[in-house]
Amino acid sequence: MYIFVELRTCQVAEKLLIIIDFASRGFVAYLKGAPNYNLQMYKELVNQITTTFNNISKDILSIEQSFGDNGRADISGTIRKIQESEQLKLKTVSVQLLLALGRITELNRIPETVDVYW
């Protein structure tokens, strides 16, 4: 079981590194388009990144459950705490961004929990 979980963990980490690199390169390409930014390309990039992060989230939830199902509540609990910490960071960044942009009226749109685990 642990070899399988370790392999899945490595695969998830590899996906995460690939998507971070993809996002960085895509954002740089978007900025290089100045002053004629390709907004449609950027929206597609953000959509691809969001979809990939959601898939990574599902993988991490599966890994967490595998540990819990196999008597390793300690590891499962640690993964859960990391997920909760990441949720809080994401929410904090969202609030800071909305405040910086002066879009205070949108603060009530931020959900209590954000389903992103990485």
Protein Blocks (a to p, Z undefined) as FASTA:
>chain_A
ZZmmmmmmmmmmmmmmmmmmmmmmmmmmmmmmpcbdcfklmmmmmmmmmmmmmmmmmmmm
mmmmmmmmnopamlmmmmmmmmmmmmmmmmmmmmmmmmmnopamlmmmpcfbdcddZZ
